Amino acid sequence: MTSAPTPTGPLDGIRVLEVGTLISGPFAGRLLGDMGAEVIKIEPPGSPDPLRTWGQAELDGHRFFWTVHARNKKAVTLDLRVPQGRTLFLELVAESDIIVENFRPGTLEKWDLGYDALRARNRGIILVRVSGYGQTGPDARKAGYASVAEAASGLRHMNGFPGGPPPRLALSLGDSLAGMFAAQGALAALYRRTVTGHGQVVDAALTEACLAVQESTIPDYDVGGVVRGPSGTRLEGIAPSNIYPTADGSWVVIAANQDTVFRRLCQAMGKPELASDDRFVDHRARGRNQDELDEIIGAWAAERQPADIIATLSDAGVIAGPINTVAEVVADPQLRARGMIADHWDERIGRNVKGPGVIPVLTDTPGTIRHAGSARPGQHNAEIYGDLLGHDETELEQLRSEGVL
């Protein structure tokens, strides 16, 4: 008796076509693949996704951005700009559940592959569209990158130190945020399809994803005219929540802005009287006297080793932690225990490469990392076009010779 295959996650049995490049669309595809979906990565013949060559480390001529963002995906080549390519794509659409794309709005329509054409082949198809500014509005047709979206949304204005230029994070945060919202939208659309039987369009914009995580900035401005600016290592009015130098010259984060937690911090520092001091008695008072409070905590921390500070405060129920480099993150026992430092088998170099694990953790149907993506574009052409769609090798060779694959 043959046992049933082991599920790869809660989206086992869902097929996703990914037709975008670089980060936001592929990040959404990665998240769906992590949860068990079969993700088919489509690259134009002769023009592979630039992510294959991105990353700061290099080994044997290979870089490793691809290792994480292409994990769990099958790779095929297909030219959507030519009629035969579009015909094959629509055959795939008929066998799929979700399409993820991050072209400039109007590109699919230019190729006669707009949502109406896709839905005509598969009424349940869900089209996830990630773009700089969304599919509608006066800026819809503009190209967008994460760096501009982070700036245009107001997110970058709050980064950095007062009086200095607003720096960016050393990563494309806007792309990742948009990819997460796009994947969330895909899941919501999948659920809705179980009720209606119909698919829909999921429209995620980089600018809007950056806007969505900005807490109370809009109501603060609307009600009080407050324009939140950069505040360096802390948030203005949220105290204490900052980084503090320690005896060995490193830094620790101490966050005790909640009244009950602040009282615990005062006890742990041997200064219980601070909790009833009028300057620090509640959240608003501490916000008004933030500089003075930071000086007191900073003087206490500067006399102690970071491990002692973290242990003392953690035992007291105060939130504290180190500022880790990636080397310390990879060695972190908590992350390792949770499976968050995970091996990816990268066939390009014939060894495992570590990367982030699958989040969130599900108890019954956890996501999985099956492999680190394809070693070459079109690696799964025979499986997808042959086994799935039923085209024989003669047909595939003809399509290859014509540049369709």
C-alpha positions as CSV (number, residue, x, y, z in Angstrom):
1,M,0.0,0.0,0.0
2,T,1.4,3.4,-1.0
3,S,1.2,6.1,1.6
4,A,-0.1,9.5,0.7
5,P,2.5,12.2,0.0
6,T,3.5,14.3,2.9
7,P,1.8,17.8,2.7
8,T,4.3,20.6,2.1
9,G,2.1,23.2,4.0
10,P,-1.4,24.6,4.2
11,L,-1.3,25.7,0.5
12,D,-0.4,22.2,-0.7
13,G,-2.3,21.7,-4.0
14,I,-2.3,25.4,-4.9
15,R,-0.4,26.4,-8.1
16,V,1.1,29.9,-8.5
17,L,2.5,31.4,-11.7
18,E,5.1,34.1,-10.9
19,V,5.9,36.4,-13.9
20,G,7.6,39.3,-12.2
21,T,11.3,40.0,-11.5
22,L,13.4,41.4,-8.8
23,I,11.9,41.6,-5.3
24,S,8.3,42.5,-4.5
25,G,6.5,40.0,-6.7
26,P,9.0,37.2,-6.2
27,F,8.9,37.9,-2.4
28,A,5.1,37.3,-2.5
29,G,5.7,34.1,-4.5
30,R,8.3,33.0,-2.0
31,L,5.8,33.4,0.9
32,L,3.2,31.4,-0.9
33,G,5.8,28.7,-1.8
34,D,6.9,28.5,1.8
35,M,3.3,27.6,2.7
36,G,3.3,24.7,0.3
37,A,2.1,26.2,-3.0
38,E,3.7,24.9,-6.2
39,V,5.2,28.1,-7.6
40,I,6.2,28.2,-11.2
41,K,8.7,31.0,-11.9
42,I,8.5,32.3,-15.5
43,E,11.5,34.0,-16.9
44,P,11.9,35.4,-20.5
45,P,14.3,33.2,-22.6
46,G,17.7,34.8,-22.5
47,S,16.7,37.4,-19.9
48,P,16.8,35.7,-16.5
49,D,15.6,37.4,-13.3
50,P,18.4,39.8,-12.2
51,L,18.1,38.4,-8.7
52,R,20.1,35.4,-9.9
53,T,23.1,37.7,-9.8
54,W,22.3,39.8,-6.7
55,G,23.8,39.5,-3.2
56,Q,27.0,40.7,-1.6
57,A,28.7,37.3,-1.0
58,E,30.1,35.3,-3.9
59,L,31.2,31.7,-4.2
60,D,32.3,30.0,-7.5
61,G,30.8,32.9,-9.4
62,H,27.4,32.6,-7.7
63,R,25.6,35.0,-5.5
64,F,22.9,34.2,-3.0
65,F,19.9,36.6,-3.1
66,W,18.4,34.0,-5.4
67,T,18.9,31.2,-2.9
68,V,16.3,32.6,-0.6
69,H,13.9,34.4,-2.9
70,A,13.7,31.5,-5.4
71,R,13.3,28.8,-2.9
72,N,10.6,26.2,-3.5
73,K,10.0,27.5,-7.0
74,K,10.2,25.6,-10.3
75,A,11.7,27.6,-13.2
76,V,10.5,27.8,-16.8
77,T,11.2,30.1,-19.6
78,L,8.5,31.7,-21.7
79,D,8.3,34.8,-23.9
80,L,4.9,36.5,-23.2
81,R,5.5,39.1,-25.9
82,V,4.8,36.6,-28.7
83,P,1.5,34.9,-29.6
84,Q,2.8,31.3,-29.0
85,G,4.1,32.4,-25.6
86,R,0.8,33.9,-24.7
87,T,-1.0,30.7,-25.8
88,L,1.2,28.6,-23.6
89,F,0.7,31.0,-20.7
90,L,-3.1,30.8,-21.0
91,E,-2.8,27.0,-20.9
92,L,-0.9,27.3,-17.7
93,V,-3.5,29.8,-16.4
94,A,-6.2,27.1,-16.9
95,E,-4.3,24.8,-14.6
96,S,-3.4,27.4,-11.9
97,D,-4.9,29.2,-9.0
98,I,-2.9,32.4,-8.6
99,I,-0.8,34.7,-10.8
100,V,1.8,37.0,-9.2
101,E,3.1,39.8,-11.4
102,N,5.0,43.1,-10.6
103,F,5.2,44.7,-14.0
104,R,4.3,48.3,-14.6
105,P,0.5,48.6,-14.8
106,G,-0.8,48.1,-18.4
107,T,2.0,45.6,-19.3
108,L,-0.2,42.5,-19.2
109,E,-3.0,44.4,-21.1
110,K,-0.5,45.3,-23.8
111,W,0.2,41.6,-24.3
112,D,-3.6,40.8,-24.4
113,L,-3.2,39.1,-21.0
114,G,-5.3,41.4,-18.8
115,Y,-7.6,40.1,-16.2
116,D,-10.6,39.6,-18.5
117,A,-8.5,37.4,-20.8
118,L,-7.2,35.4,-17.8
119,R,-10.6,35.0,-16.3
120,A,-12.0,33.8,-19.6
121,R,-9.7,30.8,-19.3
122,N,-10.2,30.2,-15.6
123,R,-13.0,32.0,-13.7
124,G,-11.3,31.1,-10.4
125,I,-7.9,32.7,-11.3
126,I,-6.6,35.2,-8.8
127,L,-4.3,37.9,-10.2
128,V,-1.9,39.4,-7.7
129,R,-0.5,42.7,-9.0
130,V,2.3,44.5,-7.2
131,S,3.3,47.9,-8.5
132,G,4.8,51.2,-7.4
133,Y,1.6,53.1,-7.0
134,G,-1.3,50.7,-7.6
135,Q,-3.3,49.9,-10.7
136,T,-5.4,53.1,-10.6
137,G,-4.9,56.8,-9.9
138,P,-2.8,59.5,-11.6
139,D,0.5,57.9,-10.8
140,A,-0.5,54.3,-11.8
141,R,1.6,54.1,-14.9
142,K,4.8,55.4,-13.3
143,A,7.6,52.9,-12.6
144,G,8.3,52.4,-8.9
145,Y,11.2,51.1,-6.8
146,A,11.2,50.5,-3.0
147,S,13.6,53.4,-2.4
148,V,11.2,55.9,-4.0
149,A,8.1,54.3,-2.3
150,E,9.7,54.5,1.1
151,A,10.4,58.2,0.5
152,A,7.1,59.1,-1.2
153,S,5.0,57.4,1.5
154,G,6.6,59.4,4.3
155,L,8.4,56.4,5.8
156,R,11.9,57.5,5.0
157,H,11.2,61.0,6.4
158,M,11.0,59.5,9.8
159,N,14.3,57.5,9.5
160,G,17.6,58.8,10.8
161,F,18.6,61.5,13.3
162,P,17.0,65.0,13.7
163,G,18.7,67.6,11.4
164,G,20.4,64.9,9.2
165,P,19.5,63.5,5.8
166,P,16.9,60.7,5.9
167,P,18.9,57.5,5.2
168,R,17.4,54.3,3.9
169,L,17.7,50.9,5.5
170,A,20.4,48.6,4.0
171,L,17.6,46.6,2.3
172,S,14.6,47.1,0.1
173,L,12.0,47.3,2.9
174,G,9.2,48.6,0.6
175,D,9.5,45.6,-1.7
176,S,9.2,43.2,1.2
177,L,6.3,45.0,2.7
178,A,4.4,45.0,-0.6
179,G,5.2,41.3,-1.1
180,M,3.8,40.5,2.3
181,F,0.6,42.5,1.7
182,A,0.3,40.9,-1.7
183,A,0.6,37.4,-0.2
184,Q,-2.0,38.3,2.4
185,G,-4.4,39.5,-0.3
186,A,-3.9,36.3,-2.2
187,L,-4.8,34.2,0.8
188,A,-7.9,36.4,1.4
189,A,-8.9,35.9,-2.3
190,L,-8.4,32.2,-2.0
191,Y,-10.7,32.0,0.9
192,R,-13.3,34.2,-0.8
193,R,-13.1,31.9,-3.9
194,T,-14.3,29.0,-1.7
195,V,-17.6,30.9,-1.3
196,T,-18.1,32.4,-4.7
197,G,-16.1,30.1,-7.0
198,H,-14.7,33.3,-8.6
199,G,-11.2,34.8,-8.5
200,Q,-10.4,38.5,-8.3
201,V,-7.6,41.0,-8.6
202,V,-5.3,41.7,-5.7
203,D,-3.8,45.2,-6.1
204,A,-0.8,45.9,-3.8
205,A,1.3,49.1,-4.2
206,L,4.8,49.7,-2.7
207,T,3.9,53.2,-1.6
208,E,0.7,52.0,0.2
209,A,2.5,49.1,1.9
210,C,5.0,51.6,3.3
211,L,2.1,53.9,4.4
212,A,0.2,51.0,6.1
213,V,2.9,50.4,8.7
214,Q,3.2,54.1,9.9
215,E,1.1,53.7,13.0
216,S,-0.6,57.0,14.0
217,T,1.2,59.4,11.7
218,I,-1.8,60.3,9.7
219,P,-4.3,60.9,12.5
220,D,-1.7,62.7,14.5
221,Y,-1.2,65.1,11.6
222,D,-5.0,65.4,10.9
223,V,-5.9,66.1,14.4
224,G,-2.9,68.0,15.7
225,G,-0.8,69.0,12.7
226,V,2.0,66.8,14.0
227,V,4.6,66.0,11.3
228,R,6.5,63.1,12.8
229,G,10.2,63.4,12.0
230,P,13.3,61.3,12.6
231,S,14.1,60.7,16.2
232,G,17.4,58.8,16.1
233,T,17.6,55.7,18.3
234,R,14.2,56.3,20.0
235,L,10.6,57.3,19.4
236,E,9.7,60.7,20.7
237,G,7.3,60.6,23.7
238,I,7.8,56.8,24.1
239,A,10.0,56.4,27.2
240,P,12.1,54.6,28.1
241,S,12.7,52.8,24.8
242,N,16.1,53.4,23.5
243,I,19.6,52.0,23.1
244,Y,22.1,52.4,25.9
245,P,25.9,52.0,26.0
246,T,27.3,49.3,28.2
247,A,30.6,48.8,30.0
248,D,32.3,47.0,27.1
249,G,31.4,49.7,24.6
250,S,28.5,47.8,22.9
251,W,24.8,48.7,23.1
252,V,21.7,47.2,24.5
253,V,18.0,47.9,23.8
254,I,15.9,48.6,26.9
255,A,12.2,49.1,26.4
256,A,10.1,49.8,29.5
257,N,7.6,52.4,28.4
258,Q,4.5,50.7,29.8
259,D,3.8,51.8,33.3
260,T,4.0,48.3,34.9
261,V,7.2,47.5,33.1
262,F,8.8,50.8,34.1
263,R,8.1,50.0,37.7
264,R,10.0,46.7,37.3
265,L,12.9,48.5,35.6
266,C,13.2,50.9,38.5
267,Q,13.3,47.9,41.0
268,A,15.9,46.1,38.9
269,M,18.1,49.2,38.7
270,G,17.8,49.6,42.5
271,K,16.0,52.9,42.0
272,P,12.3,52.1,43.0
273,E,11.7,55.8,43.9
274,L,11.8,56.7,40.2
275,A,8.5,55.0,39.6
276,S,6.7,57.5,41.9
277,D,8.7,60.5,40.8
278,D,6.4,63.1,39.2
279,R,8.7,63.4,36.2
280,F,8.3,59.7,35.4
281,V,5.1,58.6,37.1
282,D,3.2,57.7,33.9
283,H,3.6,57.4,30.2
284,R,3.0,61.1,29.4
285,A,5.3,62.3,32.1
286,R,8.1,60.1,31.0
287,G,7.6,61.3,27.4
288,R,8.0,64.9,28.6
289,N,11.2,64.1,30.5
290,Q,12.6,61.6,28.1
291,D,16.2,63.1,27.9
292,E,16.6,63.1,31.7
293,L,15.3,59.5,32.0
294,D,17.6,58.3,29.3
295,E,20.6,59.8,31.1
296,I,19.7,58.0,34.3
297,I,19.2,54.6,32.6
298,G,22.3,55.2,30.4
299,A,24.5,55.8,33.5
300,W,23.2,52.6,35.1
301,A,23.8,50.5,32.0
302,A,27.3,52.0,31.3
303,E,28.6,50.4,34.5
304,R,27.5,46.9,33.6
305,Q,28.3,44.2,31.0
306,P,25.6,43.7,28.3
307,A,24.9,40.1,29.2
308,D,24.4,41.1,32.9
309,I,22.1,43.9,31.9
310,I,19.9,41.6,29.7
311,A,19.9,38.8,32.3
312,T,19.0,41.2,35.2
313,L,16.2,42.9,33.3
314,S,14.8,39.7,31.7
315,D,14.6,38.1,35.1
316,A,12.7,41.2,36.3
317,G,10.2,41.1,33.4
318,V,11.7,44.1,31.6
319,I,12.1,43.9,27.8
320,A,15.8,44.1,26.9
321,G,18.1,42.7,24.3
322,P,21.4,43.0,22.3
323,I,21.9,44.7,19.0
324,N,23.1,41.7,17.0
325,T,25.1,41.5,13.8
326,V,24.1,38.9,11.3
327,A,26.9,36.7,12.7
328,E,25.2,36.8,16.1
329,V,21.8,36.2,14.6
330,V,22.9,33.1,12.8
331,A,24.3,31.7,16.2
332,D,21.2,32.8,18.2
333,P,19.9,29.7,20.1
334,Q,16.3,31.0,20.2
335,L,16.2,31.5,16.4
336,R,17.8,28.1,15.9
337,A,15.4,26.4,18.2
338,R,12.5,27.8,16.2
339,G,14.0,26.7,12.9
340,M,14.5,30.3,11.7
341,I,18.1,29.7,10.6
342,A,17.4,27.1,8.0
343,D,19.4,25.2,5.5
344,H,18.7,25.5,1.7
345,W,20.2,22.9,-0.6
346,D,21.7,25.0,-3.4
347,E,22.6,22.8,-6.3
348,R,24.6,25.5,-7.9
349,I,27.4,25.0,-5.4
350,G,26.5,21.5,-4.2
351,R,26.0,22.5,-0.5
352,N,23.5,23.8,2.0
353,V,23.3,27.6,2.3
354,K,21.7,29.1,5.4
355,G,18.8,31.5,5.2
356,P,15.7,32.6,7.1
357,G,13.2,30.0,8.0
358,V,9.5,29.9,7.3
359,I,7.2,32.3,9.2
360,P,4.7,32.0,10.7
361,V,5.0,28.7,12.3
362,L,1.8,26.5,11.9
363,T,1.4,23.6,14.3
364,D,-0.6,21.2,12.0
365,T,0.6,22.1,8.5
366,P,3.9,24.0,8.8
367,G,5.5,25.4,5.8
368,T,8.6,23.9,4.4
369,I,11.8,24.7,2.5
370,R,12.2,22.0,-0.2
371,H,15.1,23.4,-2.2
372,A,16.9,26.7,-2.9
373,G,15.4,27.4,-6.3
374,S,16.4,26.4,-9.8
375,A,20.1,26.4,-10.8
376,R,19.3,27.6,-14.3
377,P,16.4,29.3,-16.1
378,G,14.0,26.8,-17.8
379,Q,15.2,24.0,-15.6
380,H,11.6,22.6,-15.3
381,N,10.4,23.3,-18.8
382,A,10.0,19.6,-19.6
383,E,8.0,18.9,-16.4
384,I,5.7,21.9,-16.7
385,Y,5.1,22.0,-20.5
386,G,5.5,18.3,-21.0
387,D,4.1,16.5,-18.0
388,L,1.6,19.2,-16.9
389,L,0.4,20.5,-20.3
390,G,1.0,17.5,-22.4
391,H,3.3,18.9,-25.1
392,D,5.8,16.3,-26.5
393,E,9.5,16.8,-26.9
394,T,9.1,17.6,-30.7
395,E,6.8,20.5,-29.9
396,L,9.1,21.8,-27.1
397,E,12.1,21.7,-29.3
398,Q,10.3,23.6,-32.0
399,L,9.3,26.3,-29.4
400,R,12.9,26.5,-28.2
401,S,14.2,26.9,-31.7
402,E,11.7,29.8,-32.2
403,G,12.8,31.5,-29.0
404,V,9.4,31.0,-27.3
405,L,11.0,29.0,-24.5
